[in-house]
């Protein structure tokens, strides 16, 4: 298995190969992903979100529910339709007009009646419908921000997969070169065969990680296509995103933003406002509605007859119907107030949790970027130089290379955690928080 480029395993070839190994910039794998397939356009988050907002069926359904709810207030404020009644009363026979003009009870006439709710009821019903429409608007905004968050999370996981595949490809190439060096040194009797076996094992482990990351990449692509309402097999190009920047907002700023704009909290507030109006309406329902009717009756040769009537229901079953309904609305109002308190606590906790996660991920990533990775580079270079000079063993070189690869991966995982935490903050607060960090 000695490489053809190393005939005889000369020391010069070994040094050149080792020099090439040292020159491989693994850290660059975090900045550049595997090249996209030819003909595929780069994937940009803003474009993917715009497509999702225009095509996602869940969001479109929420939009239609809001549009339907907007039509309800005018319906609730409208009076019931008037009723037109036409008929006759006859004497001496069943046919119309019999006894007309001769008997005072014979007539042909019409009557119009209009039900009139107790004053204030219609306005309250319309106001309740307005609050319900406002709640549907907040539900629409919640679905919108949730969709933005899901697309953003899938996009950043896809970017992580691309960058990790590039990193693993670099590591695979470097480990393969180390295998060739070990084979050359083994042929010269300078290293035991177990060094070759260990390098081959490391290559196999890298291959399993590549397979897992390819699966994550394909899953993220399928999720994006699902959210964009596209064929799951639609190709997605290389994700393009700028370097992350630190979060400029404090946790207090984020909590204030959530209080003002969070769709969850505003929807809960609308539920309280609707409940207060519903209690007022239930109180007014203790007062009966009434019906006004007016009619004209033709009596033939006799003087025409006019009729005006007001019908008022007697609320003799009020204790079994209207008062329990009022008590139910009061209980529902208390319920939505408690729901609002619970939602407020939940949002505040999740904002703090996401903020702390973002802060932690940023600090850890900075440590890897500024301290751990540079130290790993120096350690690997030193170990390789010793190995090249014959003064070091293979095991420390391989261990240091493995530690370097793991540190590179951990850095990118922390960067992923950071942007995912910012994405969650946007969903919770209902407003952009990335700023320069996106």
Order of alpha helices (4+ residues) and beta strands (2+ residues): alpha-beta-alpha-alpha-alpha-beta-beta-alpha-alpha-beta-alpha-alpha-beta-beta-alpha-alpha-alpha
